[in-house]
Amino acid sequence: MAEVKQAARPLSPHLQIYRWSWTMAMSIAHRVTGVALYGGSLLVAMWLVAAASGPGPFETAQAIAGSWLGRLVLFGYSFVLLHHMMGGLRHFVWDLGKGYDPQTRMNLARYSVVASGGLTLLIWLIAFTAR
């Protein structure tokens, strides 16, 4: 049987060739926040199970969530949730066929960080002043 010779194919450019940009960072951040939401959703499910289990387990869950570490985790979870939502809205704008020019892409990526951080702080500020 004849031997088939394959032509040498060029290799893909490596990450070192690409220049780091906001859209690359937000793409990675969107994936990371999606993974982090799995862990946060597990914590929400555990809190709901504690609430359904009676007053004793619910008080324990509330004490954990009310500690400084619990509040830090809740703050992080709220930021991750809002950041992922802003990334989804950015993709929705692209799905509408808008925002493909380079400057708009970069601005959408920057504004998604600013909006998610600002909304997180606003929600926590309202929560603490309403208490």
C-alpha positions in Angstrom: 0.0 0.0 0.0 1.3 3.5 -0.8 2.2 5.7 2.0 0.2 9.0 2.2 2.4 12.0 3.0 0.7 14.9 4.9 1.7 18.5 4.2 3.1 20.4 7.2 0.4 22.6 8.6 1.2 25.9 10.2 0.8 26.1 14.0 -1.7 28.3 15.7 -0.4 31.6 17.1 0.5 31.2 20.8 -0.9 33.4 23.5 2.4 35.3 23.6 1.7 36.6 20.1 -1.6 38.2 21.0 -1.7 41.5 22.7 -3.7 41.4 25.9 -7.0 43.4 25.7 -10.1 44.2 27.7 -12.2 41.9 25.7 -9.9 39.0 26.2 -9.8 39.6 30.0 -13.6 39.9 30.1 -14.0 36.7 28.1 -11.9 34.9 30.7 -13.7 36.6 33.6 -17.1 35.7 32.2 -16.0 32.0 32.2 -14.5 32.2 35.7 -17.7 33.9 37.1 -19.8 31.2 35.5 -17.8 28.6 37.3 -18.0 30.6 40.6 -21.7 30.8 40.3 -21.9 27.0 40.6 -20.3 27.2 44.0 -22.5 30.2 45.1 -25.6 28.4 43.9 -24.6 25.4 46.0 -24.4 27.7 49.1 -27.8 29.1 48.3 -29.2 25.6 48.0 -27.6 24.7 51.4 -29.2 27.8 52.9 -32.6 26.8 51.6 -32.2 23.2 52.9 -31.3 24.7 56.3 -34.4 26.9 56.1 -36.6 23.9 55.3 -35.0 21.8 58.1 -36.3 24.0 60.9 -35.3 26.8 63.2 -32.1 25.2 64.6 -30.3 24.6 61.3 -31.6 27.9 59.9 -30.2 29.9 62.8 -26.9 28.1 62.3 -26.9 29.0 58.6 -27.9 32.6 59.4 -25.0 32.8 61.9 -22.5 31.6 59.3 -23.9 34.0 56.7 -23.9 36.9 59.2 -20.2 36.4 60.2 -17.6 38.6 58.6 -16.4 35.7 56.4 -20.0 34.8 55.4 -20.6 38.4 54.5 -17.4 38.5 52.5 -18.5 35.4 50.6 -21.9 36.9 50.0 -20.3 40.2 48.7 -18.2 38.2 46.4 -21.1 36.1 45.2 -23.2 39.2 44.5 -20.3 40.7 42.5 -19.8 37.5 40.6 -23.5 37.3 39.8 -23.7 40.9 38.6 -20.4 40.7 36.6 -21.7 37.6 34.9 -25.0 39.3 34.1 -23.2 42.4 32.7 -21.1 40.0 30.5 -24.3 38.4 29.3 -25.8 41.8 28.5 -22.6 42.7 26.5 -23.1 39.5 24.5 -26.7 40.3 24.0 -25.7 43.6 22.4 -23.4 41.7 20.1 -26.3 39.3 19.3 -28.3 42.3 18.1 -25.5 43.0 15.7 -24.3 46.1 17.5 -21.0 47.2 19.1 -18.6 45.4 16.8 -16.2 48.3 16.1 -13.0 48.1 18.2 -13.6 51.1 20.4 -17.2 50.1 21.3 -16.0 46.5 22.1 -13.4 47.9 24.5 -15.8 50.3 26.1 -18.4 47.6 26.6 -15.8 45.5 28.3 -14.6 48.3 30.5 -18.1 49.4 31.4 -19.2 45.9 32.4 -16.5 45.9 35.1 -17.5 49.4 36.3 -21.2 48.6 36.2 -20.9 45.3 38.0 -18.7 46.9 40.7 -21.0 49.9 41.1 -24.1 47.8 41.2 -22.6 45.6 43.8 -21.6 48.5 46.0 -25.1 50.1 45.5 -26.9 46.9 46.5 -24.8 46.5 49.6 -25.1 50.1 50.5 -28.9 49.9 50.3 -28.9 46.6 52.2 -26.9 48.1 55.1 -28.9 51.4 55.2 -32.2 49.6 55.1 -31.2 47.5 58.1 
